[in-house]
C-alpha cells in the first residue's frame, strides 16, 4: 500500500464532520447529499467540500440520478487503513511486551505483606 494513499485516507478521517458523515453512511445503504447534510451544522458548500475529500480518499462514491446525488460508503479504503493499523499494532505490541519484561520491578520473594528490606513496615 502506498504511503500517499494512507496519508489521504487518514487525512480524510482526521476531520470530525467527515467521520460523522461516514458514521451515518455506515448505518444506511445510501443517502442523498441532503440527507447526509441534514444533521450537520454546516453549509451545503462545506458539506460538498468534505465529500470531495472523502471521495478522493475512496471512502465514498457519489452517483447522480436525475437531480439527486446519492452517497455510498466504500469500505475497501477503511479496510486498507485497518490492515496497516493491525500490522503496526503487532509490531509495537511485541516490542512493548519485551520492554515491560526489562523494566518490570523484581517481585518480592517472601510471602505477601512481608518486606525484604531492613526498614520496618509503616
N, C-alpha and C positions, 0 to 999 in steps of 0.2 A: 504494500500500500504506500502511496506517495505521501511524503510529509506535507506537501502543499494541499492535498485533498483533506488530510486530517486537520490541518490548520483551518481550512474553510469550514469544515463541519463543526469544529469546536468553537470557532468564532461565531457561527450562526447560533449555536447553543448557549453562547455567553450572555444573551440578552433575555431578561425575564419575560418580555412581551412575546418574543418568538417561542420561548419554552411554553408559555401559556397557549399559544396557537397550536403547537404540536400536541400538547396535552389534550386539548379539545378534539383534535383530529384523531387521536388515539382511541377516543370513545365513540367516534362516528365514522361511518364508511367514507363519507364525503360531505363537505359543507360548502355552501356558496361563500364567496368572499364577504358578502353582507352578514351572513350568519356567523362567520368566523370573527368578524369585526365587532359584532353587536355588544358583547360584554366588556370589550376593551375600551379604556379611556383614551383612545387615540383617534385622530382624524383619519379619514379614508386614505389620503395620500401617504400618510405614515404607515398605515397597515399594508398598503401596496409595496412600499419600500422594504418592509420586513419580509413580505412574501417573496420579493426578488432575491433577498439574501438566502432565504430558506430554499428557494428553487435552485440557486447557484450551487448550494451545498448538496443538492439532490435529495433533500429531506422531504420535499413536497413536489407535487406536479399540479399543474393547472390545466383545466380543459374548458373550452368555451362551447356552449350550446346556445345558439341564438345570441341573446344579450346577457345570458347568465354564465358567470365564470365559477366553476367548482374547483375546490382544492382537495387533494387527496394526499394522505401521508404515504411516504415511500420509505419503508423501514430498512431497506438494504444499507443505506448510509449509516443509520444508527447501529446496525449490526457490525459494520466495519469499525466504528468507533469503539464499540464494546469489545471486539476482538483485541484491539490494541490495548484497551484498559486491562483486560484479563491477562494478557502477556506481561504487561508492566506490573500488575499485582503479583503475579507468580514470581517474577524476578525480585521484587522488593521484599516480599514475604519471606523468601528463603534467606535473604541477606539479613533481614531484621531478626529472624529466628536465631541465626548464628550469632549476631551481636548480643542478643539477650542472654545467651549462654555465657558469653565472655564477661559481660558486665553484671550478671546476676550476683547478688551478695551470697556469701557462703552461708549455708544453713547451719544452725547450731547443732551440735552432736548430742546434747543432753535431752532429757525429757522436756515437753512443752512447759514453759514458765520458768525453767531454770536458766541461770546465767552462767556464762563461761568466763567472765572477767572477774577481776578481784574486787570490783565495786559491789556494794550491797544494792539490792533492788530497792526502788523507792517505796 
